[in-house]
């Protein structure tokens, strides 16, 4: 009121009054904008609450379990919300697999699936929409959806269900089934499966509405979704036998497949190099097993008619694809050929017969590289170490063993040396074994003075002192898991391998020759999972089988419950059954 009185009747000329008027209008407009913005920020956000519900299918056509469906029919799925087209289409599995890829047409929340060439007569079809389907907020379906219908008078009622296990994630791994009734053995690398479904996050799968007959199963991590198994790139699990669905037994449950990334290529000796005139490094195409690579007589190095003696060797602890050799003095510039007689990779494939040699030139440089300490077992600051545990120290190259033994000491909590003996796992790995079990719940110190330590060539070690501290466990906290072990398959042979693991801790393993009582002794409290298999081929490891030419995997099982172990309280009655 004061302003308007001043504006129209107060002092000043007309131009000043106009200027003030314009300023007032501007200020009022700014105030109005601020008020509107404040109002806009109040209340619920546009569109209501954030959608956190997973997408799902509300209806389908044909309706579930419909029979006599016309061969030219289109399948329709109605979602509760808009979904990402690509993720949905990649998650759809149609069994029996059509001869030509299905086509998809979208109408908002509705999907039409068209079968080029039409449906087959007298067939039960199953359309499965997997959990890879996402909505527009990237939320996946909570569970897969299956629609079954038949072009005949009835639906097939056969079923196969079970679980896929792997050391890696199994969600999305597919279960492939091939009919083998009087047919050629299927090769999953070249032939797409007739029936396919997808495992859930726990690896569980179910193939329903199957025709009666014999089936061969594979678990495949089909990463590129091309319906073909790509060896050494994709997970593969081979069943331990074929499964037959009959009128008297149309449904089989409890099937187990163990999937892995199979190594199908034999290793090769990929190269050799001489870093100095006393050492040669052999490089393999992949990580190797230590067996066969511990004997210097396994390797021959020649130049012309001369032989270069191999004095020592050890496999690299950080990368077992390398083998380090200590040789007699080399001739500078001479062309040497290294030949290895035998060796195996971690999948037990023998060295390729055509790639066991490598060429290198003799070095002129003397060995002046200082060795160094790499690691220890137990690791520094480790706890709950077993009282009978040895101490292992790893070095970068072959060490002068008498000097290393003199420099080592294991000290108890009173700084008193622990008596024991020193052996060498190889020329770069020293092992100290206490003469008696260590004392419980005590700190120990590994101390190794390195100032006088050197390698086989006299190069002093780069470090001056190694210290490793660890603490032993309290044996009163230890407990047991026990029960019985039975094989449901008659007439089988081979030792049983049992493994108990608590979380990410290393597995505790036992092997026993016969069925009957088993016992995991002196284990720490925790929640354990037990898995087991029978080593029928006697190679002391689990055999995953082969997809083609087909070789079944060894039978494998997992105890269905987690076993909780408490201190001084043995958990008994955990009976293990290896299925047929």
WOVENZI-V333508 format. One record per residue. PSI is psi as a letter, one per 30 degrees, with the letter a starting at -180 (* if undefined). D_LAST is the distance of its C-alpha to the last C-alpha in whole Angstrom. Layout:
psi,d_last
PSI,D_LAST
PSI,D_LAST
This chain:
psi,d_last
e,98
e,100
e,98
e,100
e,103
e,103
e,102
f,105
f,108
a,107
l,109
l,108
l,108
e,106
e,104
e,103
e,102
e,100
e,98
e,97
e,96
e,94
e,92
e,92
e,90
e,88
e,87
e,86
e,84
e,82
e,82
e,80
e,78
e,76
e,76
e,74
e,72
e,72
e,71
f,68
f,66
l,66
a,64
k,60
l,59
k,59
g,57
a,55
l,53
k,50
j,47
g,44
k,42
l,39
l,40
l,38
k,38
e,40
l,40
l,39
k,40
l,39
l,38
k,34
g,33
k,36
l,36
h,38
k,39
k,42
f,40
g,43
l,42
k,42
k,39
k,41
k,40
j,42
l,42
f,44
l,45
k,46
l,43
j,43
e,43
e,41
e,38
e,37
e,38
f,35
g,33
k,33
k,30
k,30
k,28
k,28
k,30
l,33
e,35
k,38
k,37
l,38
l,42
k,42
k,46
k,46
i,49
c,49
g,46
k,45
k,43
k,43
k,40
k,41
j,39
k,42
f,42
l,40
l,37
k,35
k,36
h,33
k,31
k,29
k,30
k,29
j,31
k,29
j,32
l,30
f,31
f,33
k,36
l,39
a,42
f,46
g,45
g,42
k,40
l,37
k,35
e,33
l,30
l,29
k,31
k,29
k,32
k,30
l,33
k,33
f,35
a,35
f,35
l,32
k,29
k,25
g,23
l,20
k,18
k,15
l,15
b,14
k,15
k,17
l,18
l,20
f,23
l,26
k,26
f,24
k,26
f,27
k,24
k,23
j,20
k,21
k,19
k,20
k,21
g,20
j,21
h,23
l,24
k,25
k,22
k,23
j,24
f,24
f,27
f,29
k,28
l,28
l,25
e,25
k,23
k,24
l,24
k,24
l,22
a,25
f,26
g,23
g,20
k,19
l,19
k,19
j,20
l,22
h,24
k,22
l,23
k,20
a,19
k,16
k,16
k,16
k,16
k,18
k,19
k,23
i,25
i,28
e,31
g,34
h,32
g,33
g,29
k,29
k,27
j,29
k,28
g,29
f,30
k,27
k,24
k,21
k,17
k,15
l,12
f,9
l,9
l,11
k,11
k,13
k,15
l,17
e,20
f,18
i,15
f,17
k,15
k,12
l,12
g,11
k,10
k,11
k,13
j,15
k,19
l,22
j,25
k,24
j,27
f,27
k,31
k,32
l,35
l,38
j,41
f,43
l,46
k,48
k,52
j,54
f,55
a,58
g,59
g,56
k,53
k,51
k,48
k,45
k,43
l,40
f,38
l,36
k,35
l,34
l,32
f,34
k,33
f,36
g,38
f,40
j,42
f,45
f,45
f,42
k,45
k,48
k,51
l,54
j,57
b,59
f,59
k,59
k,56
j,55
k,54
j,51
e,51
l,48
l,46
l,43
k,41
k,42
f,40
f,41
j,39
g,37
f,38
k,42
k,43
k,46
k,48
k,51
l,54
l,57
k,60
l,59
k,62
k,63
f,62
k,61
j,58
k,55
j,52
k,48
k,46
k,42
e,40
l,37
l,35
k,32
a,31
f,28
g,26
g,26
k,28
l,31
k,35
k,36
f,38
g,41
i,41
g,42
l,45
k,48
k,51
l,54
k,57
k,58
l,60
f,63
k,63
l,62
j,60
g,61
k,58
k,58
l,54
l,53
k,50
e,47
l,45
l,43
k,41
l,41
l,42
k,46
g,46
l,42
l,42
h,39
k,39
k,37
f,40
g,39
k,39
l,41
k,43
k,42
k,45
k,45
l,48
f,49
l,49
k,50
l,52
j,55
e,53
e,55
e,57
e,54
e,53
f,57
f,56
k,53
k,53
j,51
k,53
a,52
f,54
g,57
g,57
k,57
k,55
k,51
l,51
a,48
l,48
k,47
l,45
k,44
e,41
a,43
f,47
g,46
j,44
k,45
k,43
k,45
j,43
k,45
f,46
l,45
k,43
l,45
k,46
k,44
h,45
k,48
k,49
l,49
k,51
k,50
k,53
j,54
k,58
g,58
f,61
g,62
k,58
l,58
a,56
f,56
g,59
g,61
k,60
k,60
k,57
e,58
l,57
f,59
k,57
k,53
k,52
k,49
k,49
l,46
k,45
l,43
l,40
j,41
f,39
f,40
f,38
l,34
a,31
l,28
k,24
l,22
a,20
l,17
k,14
k,11
k,7
f,5
k,5
k,8
g,11
l,10
l,13
l,14
l,16
k,14
k,16
k,17
k,20
k,22
k,24
j,27
b,29
g,30
l,30
k,29
k,25
k,25
k,23
l,22
k,20
k,19
e,18
l,16
l,14
a,17
k,19
l,20
k,23
j,24
l,28
h,31
l,30
l,32
l,32
a,31
j,28
k,25
k,21
k,18
l,16
l,14
l,12
k,11
i,14
f,13
f,16
g,18
g,21
g,20
l,19
k,17
j,16
f,16
a,16
k,19
e,20
k,22
k,22
k,19
j,16
l,13
l,12
l,11
k,8
k,10
l,10
k,14
k,15
f,17
l,20
k,23
j,24
k,28
k,29
l,33
k,35
g,35
i,33
k,29
j,27
l,24
g,22
i,19
k,16
k,13
k,9
j,7
l,4
*,0
